[in-house]
């Protein structure tokens, strides 16, 4: 009989204390081994509630922020989700346990390749990846029920929100002066309603595909 890792139990308790109350989200995070998605040199910090560096100058987000963003999406098991910024693959892996299919765009070839290997190693087969310009979304696969950006947009990401279904929800960090605000966008009857959720800190959303790495 295998017993839960006490470090994971402690992390889940920390998430609940921080406001992640959706039991489906908590269960998805509990079943996603964060240590698989961090560089080996940071494996001992994988259960800490903090962001960590990954390749290509990017980061794996703080678990609390991952949980709160995922919770804000209110994902259903038939939903088709677009993720902008595959990064380590951690957020996509959690989304994959909640949604029907996840489409994830990454500008760095190295990160996309490593994330795909991690998905394969974890037996995850409902994530589709693409190397591309995340600021453009994935128009060929639109529309999407849910959209999540894991990089901060300089302004409201209208090109991506246009790919959101009516009745859909998007969550994105957006630059507001000297700070970033996590915003939830609800689309009803073709109109977008914005709700500010919290201040956050993400790497910037950069246009284009990276020429190196």
C-alpha positions as CSV (number, residue, x, y, z in Angstrom):
1,X,0.0,0.0,0.0
2,X,1.4,3.4,-1.0
3,X,0.9,6.4,1.3
4,X,0.5,10.0,0.2
5,X,3.7,12.1,0.3
6,X,3.5,14.3,3.4
7,X,5.0,17.1,1.5
8,X,2.1,17.0,-1.0
9,X,-0.4,16.9,1.8
10,X,1.2,20.0,3.3
11,X,1.2,21.7,-0.1
12,X,-2.5,21.0,-0.6
13,X,-3.3,22.3,2.9
14,X,-1.4,25.5,2.0
15,X,-3.4,25.8,-1.2
16,X,-6.7,25.5,0.7
17,X,-5.5,28.1,3.2
18,X,-4.7,30.4,0.3
19,X,-8.2,30.2,-1.2
20,X,-8.1,27.2,-3.5
21,X,-11.4,25.6,-2.4
22,X,-12.5,23.8,-5.6
23,X,-12.1,20.1,-4.7
24,X,-11.6,19.0,-8.4
25,X,-8.8,21.5,-8.8
26,X,-7.2,20.4,-5.5
27,X,-7.5,16.7,-6.6
28,X,-5.9,17.5,-10.0
29,X,-3.0,19.3,-8.3
30,X,-2.5,16.5,-5.8
31,X,-2.3,14.0,-8.7
32,X,0.2,16.1,-10.6
33,X,3.8,15.5,-9.3
34,X,5.3,18.9,-9.5
35,X,8.8,17.4,-9.0
36,X,8.6,16.0,-12.5
37,X,8.1,19.4,-14.0
38,X,11.0,21.3,-12.3
39,X,14.7,21.0,-13.3
40,X,16.6,18.3,-11.3
41,X,18.6,21.0,-9.4
42,X,15.3,22.3,-7.9
43,X,13.7,18.9,-7.2
44,X,14.1,19.4,-3.4
45,X,12.0,22.6,-3.7
46,X,9.2,21.2,-5.8
47,X,6.7,21.0,-2.9
48,X,7.4,24.6,-1.8
49,X,4.7,27.1,-2.7
50,X,7.0,29.3,-4.8
51,X,7.9,29.9,-8.4
52,X,11.1,28.3,-9.6
53,X,13.4,28.9,-12.6
54,X,13.2,26.6,-15.7
55,X,15.1,26.7,-19.0
56,X,15.1,29.6,-21.4
57,X,14.8,32.2,-18.7
58,X,11.2,31.2,-17.8
59,X,9.6,30.0,-14.6
60,X,7.2,27.4,-13.3
61,X,4.5,29.3,-11.4
62,X,3.8,29.3,-7.7
63,X,1.4,26.4,-7.0
64,X,-1.1,28.8,-5.3
65,X,-1.3,31.0,-8.4
66,X,-1.7,27.9,-10.6
67,X,-4.5,26.7,-8.3
68,X,-6.3,30.1,-8.2
69,X,-6.1,30.6,-11.9
70,X,-7.3,27.1,-12.6
71,X,-10.2,27.5,-10.2
72,X,-11.2,30.9,-11.8
73,X,-11.7,29.1,-15.1
74,X,-14.4,26.8,-13.8
75,X,-13.4,24.0,-16.2
76,X,-15.9,21.3,-17.2
77,X,-14.9,17.8,-18.2
78,X,-16.1,18.5,-21.8
79,X,-14.2,21.8,-22.2
80,X,-11.6,22.5,-24.8
81,X,-8.9,24.7,-23.3
82,X,-6.3,26.9,-24.8
83,X,-3.1,27.6,-22.9
84,X,-0.7,30.3,-23.9
85,X,2.8,29.4,-22.6
86,X,3.5,25.7,-22.1
87,X,6.6,26.4,-20.1
88,X,7.4,23.4,-17.9
89,X,4.1,21.7,-18.7
90,X,2.9,21.8,-15.1
91,X,-0.2,24.0,-15.7
92,X,-1.2,22.0,-18.8
93,X,-0.9,18.7,-16.9
94,X,-3.3,20.0,-14.3
95,X,-5.7,21.3,-16.9
96,X,-5.6,17.9,-18.7
97,X,-7.1,16.3,-15.6
98,X,-10.1,18.6,-15.7
99,X,-10.8,19.3,-19.4
100,X,-11.5,17.1,-22.4
101,X,-8.6,18.5,-24.4
102,X,-5.8,21.1,-23.9
103,X,-4.1,23.0,-26.7
104,X,-0.9,24.6,-25.5
105,X,1.3,27.1,-27.4
106,X,4.9,27.7,-26.6
107,X,7.4,30.0,-28.3
108,X,10.5,28.1,-27.1
109,X,11.2,24.8,-29.0
110,X,13.3,23.5,-26.1
111,X,10.5,24.0,-23.5
112,X,7.9,22.5,-25.8
113,X,10.0,19.4,-26.4
114,X,10.7,18.8,-22.8
115,X,7.1,19.3,-21.8
116,X,6.0,16.8,-24.4
117,X,8.4,14.2,-23.0
118,X,7.0,14.9,-19.5
119,X,3.4,14.4,-20.7
120,X,4.4,11.1,-22.4
121,X,6.1,10.0,-19.2
122,X,3.0,10.7,-17.2
123,X,0.7,9.0,-19.6
124,X,-1.1,12.2,-20.5
125,X,-2.6,12.0,-24.0
126,X,-5.1,14.8,-24.2
127,X,-2.7,17.7,-24.6
128,X,-1.8,19.0,-28.0
129,X,1.3,21.2,-28.2
130,X,2.4,23.7,-30.8
131,X,5.5,25.9,-31.2
132,X,4.2,29.3,-32.2
133,X,3.4,32.9,-31.4
134,X,1.2,32.8,-28.3
135,X,0.0,36.3,-28.8
136,X,-2.0,35.0,-31.8
137,X,-3.6,32.2,-29.9
138,X,-4.4,29.1,-32.0
139,X,-7.0,30.3,-34.5
140,X,-7.1,27.0,-36.5
141,X,-8.5,25.2,-33.4
142,X,-10.8,28.0,-32.2
143,X,-13.3,28.4,-30.6
144,X,-12.3,27.4,-27.1
145,X,-14.4,27.0,-24.0
146,X,-11.6,28.3,-21.7
147,X,-8.4,30.2,-22.2
148,X,-5.5,30.7,-19.9
149,X,-2.4,32.9,-20.3
150,X,0.7,32.1,-18.3
151,X,2.6,35.2,-19.4
152,X,1.6,38.8,-18.8
153,X,0.0,40.6,-21.8
154,X,0.8,44.3,-22.3
155,X,-2.9,45.0,-22.8
156,X,-6.2,43.1,-23.1
157,X,-5.4,40.2,-25.4
158,X,-8.3,40.8,-27.8
159,X,-6.8,38.5,-30.6
160,X,-7.0,35.6,-28.1
161,X,-10.3,36.6,-26.6
162,X,-11.8,36.5,-30.1
163,X,-11.1,32.8,-30.0
164,X,-13.2,32.3,-26.9
165,X,-16.7,30.7,-27.3
166,X,-19.8,32.6,-26.1
167,X,-20.2,31.6,-22.5
168,X,-16.5,31.0,-22.2
169,X,-14.0,32.2,-19.6
170,X,-10.4,33.4,-20.0
171,X,-7.9,34.2,-17.3
172,X,-4.8,36.3,-18.0
173,X,-2.3,38.5,-16.2
174,X,-2.3,42.0,-17.8
175,X,0.2,44.8,-17.3
176,X,-1.3,47.8,-15.6
177,X,1.4,50.5,-15.1
178,X,4.0,49.2,-12.7
179,X,2.0,46.1,-11.7
180,X,0.4,43.0,-13.3
181,X,-3.3,42.2,-12.5
182,X,-4.8,38.8,-13.0
183,X,-8.0,39.4,-14.9
184,X,-11.0,37.0,-15.6
185,X,-12.8,37.6,-18.8
186,X,-16.4,36.3,-19.2
187,X,-17.9,36.3,-22.7
188,X,-21.7,36.5,-22.9
189,X,-23.7,37.4,-26.1
190,X,-20.4,38.5,-27.7
191,X,-19.6,41.0,-24.9
192,X,-16.6,40.7,-22.6
193,X,-16.9,41.4,-18.9
194,X,-13.7,42.0,-17.0
195,X,-13.1,41.1,-13.3
196,X,-9.8,42.0,-11.6
197,X,-8.7,39.1,-9.3
198,X,-5.3,39.9,-7.8
199,X,-1.9,41.3,-8.4
200,X,0.6,38.7,-9.8
201,X,4.0,38.5,-11.3
202,X,4.6,36.7,-14.6
203,X,7.2,36.7,-17.4
204,X,6.0,39.0,-20.2
205,X,4.1,37.6,-23.2
206,X,6.5,38.1,-26.1
207,X,5.4,38.1,-29.8
208,X,6.9,35.7,-32.3
209,X,8.7,32.4,-32.1
210,X,12.1,32.3,-30.3
211,X,14.9,32.1,-32.8
212,X,17.2,30.3,-30.3
213,X,16.4,27.7,-27.7
